[in-house]
Amino acid sequence: MSSTESQPSAPKPVVTRTEITWRGERLFDAGPPGRTHRIDANAKEAPGPVETLLNAIAACASVDVIEIIAKRRTPVERLTVRLTGDRRTEAPRRLRHIQIEYDIEGTGIEREHAERAIQLSFERYCSVAASLAPDIVAEARLTLNGEPGGLIQQKVWTEAK
């Protein structure tokens, strides 16, 4: 390459900004200006911080699952995700285990494809799940059109070395 030719530039990082404003006691308004939601560190008036994290995982993964299944021309008609997080009893009371229950309905959706969408979302695409510590055990279970299925082990994303 001659000195007059420039090297291709590295992709710029994606930057996300948000803020929280303390509203007294243990209440906060969180989010970018004009798009805030309440977080209650006492988890009485609104979701607490860990519930907010679990909700972020569910929302992020759900978008991926819906889009992956839609690519097979079998769109999701209804989706509910329930999460349970087991935490340490001592500080820091971080998550150790996450159980994710997907309840998906849609005509023509095959279990194999829905389960694969769940795995791809958690292991490859969901930026929130990819931000979790790699020692957190995550398991998912799919109920498809009213029929429960088996356990789906989820791997927390790690960067390939």
N, C-alpha and C positions, 0 to 999 in steps of 0.2 A: 504494500500500500504506500503510495507516495505521501510526502509530507503535506501536500495540498488537499489530499482526501482526508476527511474527518472520520474518526471512529464513530460507530453508531452509539448514540447516547443510551445510557441505562434507563430503564423505565422509572418514572418518578413514583415515589411511594403514594399510596392512597392515604389521605389525611382525613380523619373524622374528628370533629370538634363538638363538644357539648359542655354544659355547665350545670351546676346545681346551686340553688339558692335556699339557704336555711330559712324556714318559716316559723321557727320557735319549737320548743321542746325537742322532739326527735323527728320533725317533719321537714321534708325537702321538696322543692319543685325541681324536677330534673328534665333536661333536654335543651335543644337549641331554642333561642328566643322565638316565641310564637308557637312552639310545638312541645310544650312541657306536660309532664305527668307527675303525680304525687308519689313519693316514696316515704314510707313511715318506718323508721328504724325500730319502732315497737310492734310493727305489723298488726296494728289495730284498725286504723283508718284507711290504710292503703297497703299494697304489697310492700314487704320489707326488702332490704337489699338482696338477700339470697333468693327470695321469691322472684325478684326482678331479674336476676341472673338466669334462673330457670325459665322464666317467661321469654327472655331473649333467646335462649337456646331453642325453645319450642317454636317461636316465630321464625327464626332464621332457618331452622331445619324444615319447617313446614312449607316455606316458600319453595325451597329446593325440591321437596317431595312432590308438591303439586305440579311444578314445572317439568320434572323428569317424567312423571306419569302422563302428563298431557302430551309429551312428545310421542307417546305410543298411540295417540288418538283415542285414549280412554280417560277422559277428564275426571278429576275428582269432583264429586257432587257435594260431599260433606266431609269435613275433617275436624276431629277434636283430638287434642294431645293433652295427656295428663302426665305430670312429672312428679316424682318423689325423690328428694335428695336426702341421703343419710350423711350427717355431719359429725365431725369429732366432738366429743363432749367438753374438751378443754380448748383453751385459746391457742392458736386461732381456730375457730370452729368452722374450718373449711370443709367443703364437700369431699366425701370419700367415695360415694357410690350414687349413681343416678339411675333411676328406673324410668323409662319413657314408654308410655302406652299410647299407641296411635290407634284411633278408631276412624277408619276410612270407608266411605261408601262411594260407589260409582259403578255404572254399568260397564261390564266387559273388562274390568281391571283384574289382572291375574295376580295371585298371591306372590308368585316368584318375582314379578316385575315390581310390585309395591315394596316387597322386602329389599330388593336390590336398590330401589330409590332411597329407602331409609338408610341403608348402609352407605351409599354414595354421598348422601347429604352430610351425614355425621363425619365420615372419614375423609372426605375430599373437599366439599364445597362450603359447608357452614362455617363462616368466619368466627362465630361465637364459640362453637364447639371446638374449633381449632385453637382457640385461645385458652382452653382449659389445661391444667397440669396433666401430664401424661400418665400419672399414677392413679387418676380417678377412674374407677370401674364404671362403665356405662353399659346398660342392657336395655334393649327395646323389645316390645311385644306388639304385634299387629292384630287387630280385629278388623277383618275385611268383610264388608257387607254382612255384619252380624256374626261371623264365624271367627272365634279366637284362634290364634296360631301360637307357635312355639317361641322360645326366647331367641333373640337376635343379638349376639355379642357385638358391641360397638367398639371400635378402636379410636382413641383420641389421636388426632392428626399429629404427626411429628415430621419435621423437615427431613427429607432424604439427605443423607450425608454423602 
